[in-house]
Amino acid sequence: MPTETQQHLLADGTSVEISRNGNHQYWVGEEGPKMRGVTGLLGHIDGDGFSAGMGWALKMARENGGDLDAPRQSTREATDIGTQLHEAIDIYIRTGAISEDPLFMEWYAEHKHRDWIGSELFVIDPELEYGGTVDALELQGHGVVIHDWKTVEPGSWNKYQDTLRRYKDWAQLAAYSHALEGMGSMWVPAEGYVTYVLRDGSEAVTVEADLELGMKLFKASRELFALIQKAKE
């Protein structure tokens, strides 16, 4: 992924130039210090991630005749599906073009009447020194709303709704919201929502995020990440 740069409008009428590279690092201006992305700072929060991941990998291998590469292939396919959905939504918000993809249509049924501000927006938090990409911002009568999209396998949907996984998603959204406020953006969210689109195109579910609780978890996760990195030195 090449370096991308965006101009973000601020509340004081000026703008800030934010760049992102293929390593999901963010910085301001031409030579600003590179900041880690939100998802990287939350990556170690997976609950019982190792045992659950091993169980899933063994299941995938068994279902594919013992192919040990099957879990990796499945992960790539899931990533591709999520990327394609994000791209379709971004194009729709920017141009109004409607994709025929079943996942997009489920998302569209949930969100077609919203007044979008923009999508795939780069943000940085100058105080906590991190960056991220906001899936979308919406303008409502009472203020700005921040959105995030996730694709989920139908068979794991019930497990995905467990508390820790939801809190991790809230933490991601809260970090973006905090960054918007911290950088002095003209768009500061009052509410946040996560939309889960099942990968078979059968359903899209939108859940309100607790941004206050999410920010507490994000700050704790960020501190834990720093401790882990220090221990590796």
Secondary structure per residue as TSV (DSSP state, phi and psi in degrees):
chain	resnum	aa	ss	phi	psi
A	1	M	-	360.0	121.3
A	2	P	-	-71.6	166.7
A	3	T	-	-67.2	133.4
A	4	E	E	-118.0	147.7
A	5	T	E	-132.9	138.5
A	6	Q	E	-130.9	152.7
A	7	Q	E	-100.6	126.9
A	8	H	E	-113.5	125.1
A	9	L	E	-73.9	137.9
A	10	L	B	-107.4	163.6
A	11	A	T	-66.0	-23.7
A	12	D	T	-86.8	6.5
A	13	G	S	93.7	-9.5
A	14	T	-	-91.5	-173.7
A	15	S	E	-140.8	162.6
A	16	V	E	-127.1	141.3
A	17	E	E	-95.6	119.8
A	18	I	E	-118.0	132.8
A	19	S	E	-116.5	153.9
A	20	R	E	-137.9	137.6
A	21	N	-	-109.9	-177.5
A	22	G	T	-68.5	-13.7
A	23	N	T	-93.4	13.1
A	24	H	-	56.8	42.4
A	25	Q	E	-104.4	147.0
A	26	Y	E	-125.4	147.1
A	27	W	E	-155.9	163.2
A	28	V	E	-107.6	136.8
A	29	G	T	72.2	-163.5
A	30	E	T	-82.6	-32.5
A	31	E	T	-130.2	22.6
A	32	G	-	-65.3	155.3
A	33	P	-	-62.5	139.6
A	34	K	-	-78.2	132.7
A	35	M	E	-113.7	144.0
A	36	R	E	-68.2	154.2
A	37	G	E	-82.4	157.3
A	38	V	H	-58.1	-46.0
A	39	T	H	-61.8	-34.8
A	40	G	H	-66.1	-36.3
A	41	L	H	-74.1	-14.5
A	42	L	H	-108.4	-1.3
A	43	G	T	-61.7	-26.3
A	44	H	T	-84.5	-2.6
A	45	I	-	-92.6	96.9
A	46	D	-	-134.8	15.0
A	47	G	S	63.7	-130.4
A	48	D	S	-86.5	58.1
A	49	G	H	-62.8	-38.5
A	50	F	H	-68.5	-51.4
A	51	S	H	-66.7	-38.7
A	52	A	H	-65.0	-41.4
A	53	G	H	-66.5	-40.0
A	54	M	H	-64.0	-42.7
A	55	G	H	-61.6	-42.9
A	56	W	H	-65.0	-42.6
A	57	A	H	-63.5	-43.0
A	58	L	H	-64.0	-39.7
A	59	K	H	-61.8	-45.5
A	60	M	H	-62.3	-41.0
A	61	A	H	-64.2	-43.4
A	62	R	H	-61.8	-42.4
A	63	E	H	-70.7	-11.9
A	64	N	T	-119.2	38.9
A	65	G	T	64.3	29.5
A	66	G	T	83.4	10.3
A	67	D	-	-69.4	109.8
A	68	L	T	-73.0	-11.9
A	69	D	T	-87.7	-7.2
A	70	A	H	-59.7	-43.1
A	71	P	H	-60.7	-41.2
A	72	R	H	-65.4	-41.0
A	73	Q	H	-64.1	-41.4
A	74	S	H	-63.4	-39.5
A	75	T	H	-64.6	-42.0
A	76	R	H	-61.4	-42.2
A	77	E	H	-64.6	-41.3
A	78	A	H	-63.9	-40.4
A	79	T	H	-63.3	-42.2
A	80	D	H	-61.7	-41.3
A	81	I	H	-62.3	-45.1
A	82	G	H	-64.1	-41.1
A	83	T	H	-63.2	-44.0
A	84	Q	H	-62.5	-39.5
A	85	L	H	-65.8	-45.0
A	86	H	H	-59.7	-41.1
A	87	E	H	-65.5	-41.7
A	88	A	H	-64.1	-40.5
A	89	I	H	-67.3	-42.6
A	90	D	H	-59.8	-45.0
A	91	I	H	-62.9	-41.3
A	92	Y	H	-62.8	-46.4
A	93	I	H	-65.0	-36.4
A	94	R	H	-79.9	-35.1
A	95	T	H	-123.0	-17.6
A	96	G	-	87.3	0.3
A	97	A	-	-72.6	131.6
A	98	I	-	-102.3	124.5
A	99	S	-	-81.9	152.2
A	100	E	-	-90.4	-0.9
A	101	D	-	-60.0	131.9
A	102	P	H	-57.6	-37.3
A	103	L	H	-66.6	-41.6
A	104	F	H	-62.3	-40.6
A	105	M	H	-63.8	-36.2
A	106	E	H	-65.9	-42.9
A	107	W	H	-62.6	-44.0
A	108	Y	H	-61.1	-39.0
A	109	A	H	-61.1	-30.2
A	110	E	H	-80.1	-31.5
A	111	H	H	-128.3	10.7
A	112	K	T	-67.1	-19.7
A	113	H	T	-99.7	11.0
A	114	R	-	-85.8	153.8
A	115	D	-	-99.1	95.0
A	116	W	E	-80.2	139.3
A	117	I	E	-87.8	-45.2
A	118	G	E	178.2	172.8
A	119	S	E	-141.1	161.3
A	120	E	E	50.5	55.3
A	121	L	E	-99.2	127.5
A	122	F	E	-76.9	138.6
A	123	V	E	-136.5	157.6
A	124	I	E	-138.6	150.6
A	125	D	E	-111.3	105.7
A	126	P	T	-67.6	-25.0
A	127	E	T	-79.6	-51.0
A	128	L	T	-92.3	-4.1
A	129	E	T	58.6	64.5
A	130	Y	E	-147.5	166.8
A	131	G	E	-134.3	178.4
A	132	G	E	-178.2	173.7
A	133	T	E	-123.0	115.8
A	134	V	E	-78.8	128.4
A	135	D	E	-61.5	-45.6
A	136	A	E	-167.0	152.7
A	137	L	E	-121.4	140.5
A	138	E	E	-123.5	143.7
A	139	L	E	-101.9	119.4
A	140	Q	E	-114.7	169.7
A	141	G	T	-59.0	-32.1
A	142	H	T	-96.6	-0.1
A	143	G	E	148.4	-159.5
A	144	V	E	-98.7	140.9
A	145	V	E	-121.2	137.2
A	146	I	E	-104.5	140.4
A	147	H	E	-126.8	151.8
A	148	D	E	-139.5	145.7
A	149	W	E	-115.9	137.6
A	150	K	E	-131.1	141.1
A	151	T	E	-103.4	140.2
A	152	V	E	-136.2	140.8
A	153	E	-	-67.9	134.6
A	154	P	G	-55.6	-40.2
A	155	G	G	-67.6	-21.1
A	156	S	G	-107.9	8.4
A	157	W	H	-60.8	-43.5
A	158	N	H	-62.9	-41.9
A	159	K	H	-68.3	-35.0
A	160	Y	H	-64.6	-24.5
A	161	Q	T	-80.0	2.2
A	162	D	S	-63.4	160.0
A	163	T	H	-57.2	-47.7
A	164	L	H	-63.1	-41.4
A	165	R	H	-66.7	-38.8
A	166	R	H	-64.8	-41.9
A	167	Y	H	-63.4	-37.5
A	168	K	H	-62.5	-41.3
A	169	D	H	-65.4	-38.4
A	170	W	H	-64.5	-38.9
A	171	A	H	-62.5	-40.8
A	172	Q	H	-62.2	-47.8
A	173	L	H	-65.9	-39.5
A	174	A	H	-65.1	-37.4
A	175	A	H	-63.5	-41.0
A	176	Y	H	-63.7	-43.2
A	177	S	H	-62.9	-42.7
A	178	H	H	-63.6	-37.9
A	179	A	H	-65.6	-42.3
A	180	L	H	-58.2	-42.8
A	181	E	H	-69.3	-43.6
A	182	G	H	-66.2	-32.3
A	183	M	T	-85.7	-1.9
A	184	G	T	76.7	30.6
A	185	S	B	-62.4	152.7
A	186	M	S	-76.1	-7.9
A	187	W	-	-119.3	100.1
A	188	V	-	-113.2	115.2
A	189	P	E	-68.7	145.0
A	190	A	E	-102.3	-21.1
A	191	E	E	-141.5	161.4
A	192	G	E	-141.9	146.1
A	193	Y	E	-137.9	142.9
A	194	V	E	-113.1	128.3
A	195	T	E	-106.7	123.4
A	196	Y	E	-101.6	118.8
A	197	V	E	-107.2	118.9
A	198	L	E	-69.7	138.0
A	199	R	T	-71.1	-8.4
A	200	D	T	-92.4	3.9
A	201	G	S	74.3	17.5
A	202	S	S	-88.9	-19.8
A	203	E	-	-165.4	151.0
A	204	A	E	-133.6	128.5
A	205	V	E	-121.6	128.1
A	206	T	E	-106.9	128.0
A	207	V	E	-124.2	134.5
A	208	E	E	-74.4	138.1
A	209	A	-	-96.3	143.4
A	210	D	-	-87.5	97.0
A	211	L	H	-68.1	-33.1
A	212	E	H	-66.3	-48.1
A	213	L	H	-65.3	-40.5
A	214	G	H	-60.4	-38.8
A	215	M	H	-68.5	-34.6
A	216	K	H	-62.4	-43.1
A	217	L	H	-67.1	-40.6
A	218	F	H	-62.1	-44.6
A	219	K	H	-63.0	-40.0
A	220	A	H	-66.2	-40.2
A	221	S	H	-65.0	-40.2
A	222	R	H	-62.8	-41.7
A	223	E	H	-66.3	-40.1
A	224	L	H	-64.9	-40.6
A	225	F	H	-58.7	-44.5
A	226	A	H	-62.4	-38.6
A	227	L	H	-66.7	-40.2
A	228	I	H	-63.0	-44.2
A	229	Q	H	-63.5	-38.7
A	230	K	H	-67.0	-36.8
A	231	A	H	-67.5	-24.2
A	232	K	H	-81.4	-14.9
A	233	E	-	-69.9	360.0
